Amino acid sequence: MSEYTTLLSGEKKDDDNGSLRRRSFGSFSRFGPDVETSGVKPSGDSISNIPLVLEDWHRRSMSAQAEEAGKTLSPHHKKGQSTGQRARARSFVQNIDGTMVSMTPVEMGRHELYEEVPFLAMSGLQRKEHSLSVAFSSYAAQLDTLETDEYMAATTGKHLNPEEKERRLSQMSLLLLDELEVDAITVTTPLIFAVLIASMLMFNMGYNISVMNAPEPFVFPGHSTSAWSMAVAAFCVGGPLGAVLAGQWADQRGRRGALMITTWLFIFGGLVQALAPSLNIVIVGRAIIGVASGASTVLVPIYLGELAPPNLRGVLGTMTQFALVIGILVADLVGFVLANPTGWRYMFFLTSAMAFFQLLLTPFLLESPRWLLGRNANSNKARFIIKKLRGFRYDEEVETEVEHYLGASKSQSCNDSNDNSGGSSAKNPMLEMFQDKKVRLLVISTLVLQVANQFSGINAVFYYSGLFFDGVIENPLVGTTLMGAINVLATYVALLLMDKCGRRTLIMWSSAGMFVSCIVIVVSLNGYFSDMVALGAVASYVCFFEIGLGPIPWLIVAEMFEGKYVTAAMSISCQLNWACNF
């Protein structure tokens, strides 16, 4: 109770002159110095039954505190208040530039989500997003109940009884949680186009992972196994290069410009493969597509993460993951029709066709507002894009969202500001991760899992399944397609298990299942069991991979690291994964 009393009385100061600083939602200095005696209950639109007379009090209290701290309200919020749009009682926090920013409890909850959830669209983030929403709604509901109790005591002389407190707490917790997660069901047309284009990039990557399986006997017949292996491996040579270049493209040309470059690389690489006069040219085209695929693995999570609100980043990451595994399956299915002496070139050309269709949609592709605000915090273009992405109607809503972007960008940055000198010192996040002992252990664990992800041998199934099943079943393409379908289903099952089982448990079961499956495969191929047992063991191997060693090395990057380390950790993980892939 003492913590709440301190909060309500406004006594938590950061220094002797009483200046306020933005902190986590457990320690907001939210209300005016007269709250303790007057028992006023400020809140936002989501909290019902607030006497209208409290709005004038809260506005006076907020202005008084701003003057006391020697600050002024943000001009954008002053403008919003002057127009009289959606007048409501508010609390306030301090903006990153020192101005006072008024926010409702729901807006403060969104601010926390922006700061804690990294700007990456990755499957598995749903758990973190929901946990943060539940934590803040529970906190805000408890604070609301305490304020209501004090308000009733100040006006009627009676406190709420335990049943009334419990009922109030339950109602407010559910109401605030619903409002915090409203973004998960509010999807605008610009965001749909962004997801569609990003998903097509991942689909194209998945398609090219498996496209070399079916046409192997028909592409320049007479080639050696080593030559064909070079053609397949060229994809993995281009991948790390694309992953490195993608970061430079994204910073210099913007996220949209980087996606355009990647799309053109898919078009060019597909044409080179389709028109190749020899296997050596196919290898060149394959390497170009590898560059595009490596760039996609970096750009797609960043782009969607910077466009989407925090509550949608996990869902969008899941969608792009499904696009990749569906691309693998489609490549296998297309092989039934085009894997022949006259149709194999069309299989390669489909890469260019899909990328060209994606190119037609790029006029609807918006630039990342985070990138624009990083270059100019007053960017009108960024505000226009945010308004379209979120479907906002009022400028005040746009400015609040801008505050979220700027605050989250600062909190997830490794640059430390020196308030005394006014300067800033930039730190290398990669170096800082290895200097911190606790974070270093997480980095090492992540890298070990990335190595295990590739050295598990899963690539033998996806890259060489045609050769693998040759002699095991009558038509190797049937086995390849079956593995692709199982891969999609296993991915869906894995998503269900992610929210119910611990990461360590899934990793242990995954590793053990793959180990047993490998033993059965080897024993079957040596004639101790039938070929169908070997086929079933391969299917089991793929399933166990997808529930643990497949997705978890990527999930833990977003789950275990602080926001400022996520991008660096993802970069080094991606580089190592591509290197081991080769």
N, C-alpha and C positions, 0 to 999 in steps of 0.2 A: 504493500500500500504506500510505503514511503516513496517508492520510485514514481508512482502515479501522482502523488502529491507534489513532488518536485516538478514533474512535467507540467501540471496544471498551474502551478504558481509562477512558472517561467523563470525559476531560479537557476536553471542549468546554464552557466555561462562558460565561455571558452577562455576568457582572459579577464583582467581587472576592469576594463572599460565596458564590459557587458556585451561585446560584439557577438553576433550569432554566426554559427557555422553549420553548413549542411552535413548531417550525419545520417547514420542508418535509422530506419523507422522505429527502432527501440528507444531513441533518445531525441525526438523532435522537441524543439522549443516552439510550441505552436501558438499559444494564446497570450493575451495581454496580461499585465501585472495585476489587474483588478479581478481576474477570474476567480481567484480563491475565495474572495469575499462575496462576490455577486452571484456565483454559481451559474454563470451563463454556459449554455451548451451549444457551441458553434458546430456546424456540420455542413454537408453539401446536399445536393439534390436527392441523393439516395436515402437520406435519413428523414423520416416522416415526422409530422406533428411538431414542427419547430415554430414557435411563435414568430410572426413576422417582425415584431418589434426588436428581435435579437439581431436582425441584419444591420440596422443602423448602429447598434452597440458594437458589433464585431468590426464594422468598417472603421469606426472611430478608434477602436482598440488597435487595429492593424496599423493605422496611420501613426498612432502614438508610438508604437514600438519602432516603426521605421524611422521616425524622427529621433527617438532615443538612441538608436544604433548609428545615427548619422548617415542613413541610407535613404534612397528613394525607391518607390515602386518602379518596376520595369515599365518603360514607356508603352510597350505593346499592351500590357495589362491595364494601364491607365486608360488607354484608348478603348479597350474592351469595356471597362467599367463606365466610361463616359457615355457610351452609346446606349447603355441600359439593357444590353442583351443578356437575357437569362440571369437576372439579378439573384444572387444567392450568398449565403454566409460562407466564408472561406477561412482557411488557415493559411499560413505562409511559411516559406523557407527562403533561404538565401541562394540566389543564382550564382553561377560560377564567376560572373563578372562583378559580383558584389551587390547587385541590385536585389531588392526584395521581390519575391515572386509569390503571388497568392495562388493557392491550390486547394481543391476540395480533398477529402480523405481518399476518394477513389483516384484522383489525379496523382496524389502522393504514392498510392499503391502502384500505379502504372510507372511512376518515376523509379521506384525500387526495382520493378521488373526490368526496365530498360537498363539499369545499372548492373544488375546481377546476371541477367541472361546475355550471353555473348552474341555479337552481331554475326551469327552463323546459323544457317538453316540445316539442322542435322537431326536425323531420326534418333529418338531417345531423349530429346530435350523436353518432351511433354511432361515427364515426371518432375523435372526440376521446375518447369514453369508452373505446374499445378501446386507443387509444394510451396513455392514462394507466394502464390496467390492465397493459399489457405493460411499461411503464416501471417500475412499482412491483414487479411480480413478478420482473422481471430484477434489480432492485436487491436485493430481499430474498433472492433465490436466491444472488446473489454473496456477500452477507453471511453467509448460512447456510453456504455452502461454506467461507468463510474461518474461521468459528467451528468448523465440523466439523474442519477441518485442525488448528486449534490444540488442540482437544479431544483429537484422536488423538495429537498430539505430546506433550501433557501426561500422557496416561494410558499410552500404549504406547511413547513415545519415537520414533515414526516419523510422518512427514508423509504426506499423501495424495500418490500419484503423479499426473502430469498426466492420465492416462486416468480415474482415479477422480474427480478434481476435475471433469472435463468431464461425466462421467456424473451426478455429484451435482448439478451446476449445471443440466443439462438436465432432470432429473427434478423438481427443486424448482421450477424456473421454470414448467413445465407444470402442476404440481400447484397452485401458488399462483394461477396465472392462472385455472384452472378454478374455484377457490373464490371468487376475486374476482368472476367473472362468473356465479356461480350465480343471482344475482337476475334475470338475463335469462331464465331458464327457470322461475322460481318466481313464479307469479301467483296471488294469492288472490282469492276471490269479491268482497270489497269493492272491490278495485282494478278488477276486471272491470266492475262496475256504474259506477264512476267514469269509466272509459274509454268505456263505452257512452253515458252521459248526455252527456259532453263531445263525443263524436263526433256525437251527434244535433244538438247546437248548431251544429257546423260543417257538418253535412249541411243543416240548415235554412238556413244562410247561403248555401251553394252553390246550393240550390234557388231561393232568391229572387234570386240573381244572374241566372239565366237564365229565370225563370218569365214574364217580360214579353214574351219573343220570340214564342211561338206564338199567344197570344190577341189580339195587337194589332188585327187587323181586326174583331174581334167585341166588344171592350170599348167600349161607347158609340160606335157607328159614327158617323162624321162628324167626329171630332175632328181637329184639325190636327196636323201633324208636330211643331210646337213644343210643343203641349200634351202630346203623348205623350212627348216628350223630357224635359219637366218631371217627368212621372210616373216615368220611369226614373231620372232624376238625383236625385230625392228620396231614394232609397236612399243615395246618396253624401253627401247633406246630413246625414242622421242618423248616418252612420258616425263621423265625428270626434267628435261630441257623445257618442256611446256610449263611445268609447275613453277620453275624458276622465272621464266619470262612473264608468266601471267601476273605475278605481283607487280612487276615493273609496268606492264601495260595498264593494269588497274589503277595505279597511282598516277601515271602520266596522262593517259587518255580517258580516264574515267571507267567506271564499271561497264557502262553501255558500250563504249568504244572497244574495250577488251573483249566483250562478248561478240562484237561484230568481227574482230580479227579472228577469233576462234572459229566462227561460222565460215568465214572465207577459207580458212585452212582445211576444214572438213570438205568443202566443195572442191578445192584444188587437189587435195590428197585422194579423194574418191575418183576424180577424173584421171589422175596419173595412173592409178591402179587399173581402171577400166580400159584405158587406151594403151596400156603398157605393151611394148613389143617383145619384152623378155622378162624373165623372173627378176633380174637385177633392178629393173624399173619398178616392178611391183614392190620390191624391198624399199625403194625410195619413197613411193607413195605411202607405204605402210608406216614409215618413220614420220612422215608429215602428219598423218592421222594420229600417230602417237603423241606428237606435240600438241595437237588440238585436244586430245583426250586428257593429257596431263594438265593443260590449262583449264579444262572444264572442271576437273576435280577441285581446283582452287577457287575458280571464279563463281561457280554456281552457288556453293554454300554462302559465300560472302555477299553476293548480289541479292539473293533472296533474303538473307538475314538482315540486310540493311534496308530493304523495302518493307518487309513484313513486321507487324507488331510482335512483341515478345511471345504472346500466347499462341502464335501461329508458326513460329520458326521450327518447332519440333515436327509438326504435322507436315509442313512443306518439305522438310528434310526426308521424311518418310516417303513422300510422293516421288521425290527425285530418285531415291533408292529403288523404289519399285520400277521406275522408268528404266533404270539400268538393267535390272534382272529381266524385265520384259523384253528389252532390246536383245539380250542374249537368246531368249526363247524365240523371238521373231527371226533372228538369223538362222536358227536351226530349222524353223518351219519353211522359210524361203528356200532353203537348200533342197527340199523335196521337189520344187518346181524348177529351179534354175541351176542346180548343181549338175551340169552336163556339159559336153564339149562346146556347145554354142551359147549357153546361158550364163556361164560363170562371170563374164564381164558385166552383165546386168546386175549380178549380186553386188559387185563392187560399186557400180554406178548408183545404186540405191543410197549409198552414203551421201553422194553429192545431191541427189534428188531431195532427200530429207532436209539437208542443210539449206538448199535453195528455198524450199518451202518456209523454213524458219526465217530466211532472209526477207521474205515477203511480209512477215509479221513485225519486223523490226521498227517500222514507223510507229507502232503502238508501244514500243519498248521505252520505258522512262529511265532517266538517269537516277543513280542512287542519291537520295537527299543527304545522306550522311557524307558522301564524298563532296557534294556541293557545299554543305555547311562547313566542312573541314577547310575548304579553300576560302570561303567567305561566309562568316556567321550571319551576315545580313542579306544573304542571297534571296532575291525575290523568286527566282526560278525554283529553288529548293522548297520554298513555302507553297508555291503553286502545285508542285508535284505532291507534297504532303497532303494538300487539300484534296487532290484527285485520288490519291491512294487510300485515304481514310474516309472519304466521302463527307468531309466536314462542311458545315454551312456557315460558321462564324469564324472571323479572323482570330478571335480570342482562343478558340480551340486549336487553330493552327499554331499560334505562338506557344501555347502550352506544350504541344507536341515537339516544337523546336527546342524548347527547354529540355525536354526528355532526351532528345538526340544529343544536344550539346553536353548535358550533364553526364550521360552514359559514355560519350566519347572521351570525356576527361577522366572519368573514374576508371576506364579500361585502358588508359594510356600509362606508359611507364615514365613519362616526363614529370619531374618534380618541379613545382613552382617555388620560388623563393620570395616570400611576401616582403621581406625587408629590402632586398635589392631590386625587386621587380623583374629579375631575370628568371630564366629557366634552364635547367640542365637536362639534356636528353640522355636517357639510358638505353642500352641495348637490352631488349627483353630476353633475348637468347642467353646473353651473358649473365643477366640477373637471375634467370632460372637456375643456372648451374651454381651460382654463388650461394643461393639460399638452400640450406641442407634439406629442409622439408620438401621444398619444391623439386630439388634435384632427385630425390627418391621417386617422386611421381614421374619425372621425365624418363628416368631409367626404366621404370615399370612400363611406361608407354612404349618406349623403343623396343623393349624385349617382346612385348605383345605384337608390335608391328612386324618384327622378324618372324615370330611364330605364325603370324597370319599368312606370310608368303612361303616360308619354309615348310609349312604343313603339307605341301604337295598338291594343293587344290588346283593350281594352274595346269597340272597334267590333265585334269578333267575338262577345264574350260578351253584350253588352247589346243590340246591334242586328243580330244575325245574320239575323233574319227579314227586315228591310228590306234588308239587304245582299245576300241571295241572291234577293230578289224580281226576277224577270226574268232571272236567271242560270240557274236551274234551274226545272223545272216546279213542284215543290213545295218552297218555301223551308225547310219544317220538316225535310225530309230532309237538307238541307245543314247545318242547325243541329244535328241529332242526330248527324250524322257528325262534326262538329267536337267535340261533347261526348265521343264515344267515343274519338276521336284524342287528346283532352286527357287522358283517363284512362290510355291506353296510354303516351303520352309522359311522363306523370308517373312511371310505373313504370320506363321506360327511364332517365329522369333519375336516379332513385335508384341504379340500377346504375352509372351513369357517375360519380356523386359520389365513390365510393370509389376510382376508377381514374384520374381526370383531375384536374388542378389547377383551382382555381376561376377563375383568370385565363384559362386555355385555354378553358374552357367559356363564359365571358363573351364572349370574342373570336369563337368559332365561332357562338355564339348571335346576336350582333349582326350578323355578316356574313351568316348565313343568312337572318335576318329582312329585312335590307336587300335582298338579291337577290330574296326572295319578294315583297316589296312592288313591286319593279320589274316582275316578271312579272305581278302582279295588275293593275297600272295598264295595262300594254301589252295584256293580254288584254281588259280592259273597254273599251278603245278600239278593239277589233275586229281587232287584229293576230293574236290567237290565239283558239282556241275557248273557249267557256264552261267546258268541262271542265278546260282548262289553268288557268283562273282558280280553279276549285274546288280543284285539286291544289296550287296555289300558296298558297291559304289554309291548307290542311292542313299544308303545309310550314312556313308561318309560325307556326302554333300549336306544332308540334313543336320548332322552334328556340327558341321562347319558353320552353317548359317545361324545356329542358336547361340554360338559363343565366339569362337575365334574369328568369325567373319565380321560381325558388326561391332563387337565390344571394344576392340582396339581404337575404333574411331569415336565411340560414344563417350568413353572415359575422358577423352580430351576436353570435351565440353562440360562434363560433369565434375571433374576433379580439380581443374585449374581455375584460378581467378580469371575474371574477364580480361584483364590486361595481358595475361599470358596465353590465352587461348589461341590467338592467331599465330604466335611464334611456335607454340607446341604443335599446332596443326601443320605448320610449314615443315618443321623438321621431321614429323611423323610421315608426311606425304613423300618427302624426299627419300627417306629410308625405305618406305614401302615400295616405291618405284624401283629403287636400286636392287632390292631383294627380288622383285618381280622379274627383273632381267636374269 
